[in-house]
Amino acid sequence: MRGGPSHVDTFDYKPRLKTDHGRASNYGSPWCSSPWKFKQRGDSGLWISDLFPNVANQADEMCLLRGMHCDQPAHAQAMLQMHTGTFQFVRPSLGAWSLYGLGTENQNLPGFISINPPSATGGAQNYGSAFLPAAYQGTKFTIQDSSQRNRRIDRMRRGETNPYGINNLPSWLTDDPSTESSGLNLSKDNQRKQLDLIGALNREKLERDRHNPIVEGAIENFELAFRMQDAVPEVMDLSNETQETLSLYGIDEDPTDGFGRQCLLARRFAESGVRFIELGHGSWDQHSNIQTALSDNCSETDKPIAGLIADLKRRDMLKDTLLVWGGEFGRTPYSDSGTGRDHNHKGYTMWMAGGGVKGGFSYGSTDEHGYEAIENKMHVHDWHATILHLLGLDHERLTFRHAGREMRLTDVAGSVAQDILA
């Protein structure tokens, strides 16, 4: 949820804010209470606001991390740190490290897919592999969002060209009629012959260089793109899903259609053996007009996210799938404009579900106003260490030698939050 979702309006209930609403804070702006009501949800009694009524119904599956904090209050730097562990250097993303550690389960699909990643705040670094071999980088998919809900992702079945925005596919693999004049609109057999020729040239270079990760990555990426032509349309074809399932995700409904399709595709990719799937939605950067803008964001995502949890659970996949929600930081409990909230990296909330975490559980806390994490604080390095642990990986042993030392996602920090493990 890029842009910084407001934790004090969603998952971090602060009754003191209501008492102090309008009074001067210690930060130059008045305290600002949430305009939304919070209620205790599920058997666990987790406090969740009315902004997420459907997600709230899944409270007993959720582990709220209310003591999150990071190092920078700027979007680009915080987004990069959330994805790679650092905002200072180019480093592999969490998805790339996960794929490097676990390997793939499907030879015809990428092991790491990023749907609608941010183009500006860190860009491709957020799903890049940096010094890891190129095979571990994420594949960018572009799916139309809720504002373009009438454009359907099943257009490829109707013969239209590459509507999914699968950027890793070379143009000559998309059967794009616009390439006919240049003679590049090849049959599958001719594509195979051309790939064999390119592969032979690349392997000759590889023999000369003896070791060249860039060439190795190019060979693998061309072969994967060729195989994806058959696998991608099948996994992205939603026509065999029941109407009940489509409705569960809010597909063909306003305003949930766009993100609902992302969530359903995430389940289908996970079923097909894709290890790491990231979904992007935004912007949640509400310095003003938060009452309308935040409400719109939550309305677009609430039903699809709840549907994903419910669907994974009924398919017996939730126990093996770690679902993570959040943004690069939170928002201030005071208002910087009278109608919005500023950036807050000192304390915010993320949550997890499934994948070995305790459900119906709250871990960590911010101060009485929600400004700063004070108890069971979880830095991004701790968060990464915990995620890798839940995936079965030791963050201190998952290393790659680069620039003369053993590099890891968590640098020289990070502790697993043992208390949240089921």
Secondary structure, DSSP 4 states (H G I P E B T S, - for coil): -TT---GGGTT---HHHHHHTTSB-TTSSBB---SS-EEEETTTTEEEETT-HHHHTTGGGEEEEEEEE-S--SHHHHHHHHHHS-SSS----HHHHHHHHH--S-TTS-SEEEES--SSSSGGGGG--TTS-GGGSPEEE----GGGTTS-GGGGGGT-S-TT--TTS-GGGTT-GGGGGGT----HHHHHHHHHHHHHHHHHHHHHHS--HHHHHHHHHHHHHHHHHHHHHHHT-GGGS-HHHHHHTTTTSTTTHHHHHHHHHHHHHHHTT-SEEEE-------SS-HHHHHHHHHHHHHHHHHHHHHHHHHTT-GGG--EEE--S-EEEEEESSSS-EEEE-SSEEEEEESTTBPSSEEE-EE-TTSSSEEES-EEHHHHHHHHHHHTT--TTT--EEETTEEE-TTTT-----GGGB-
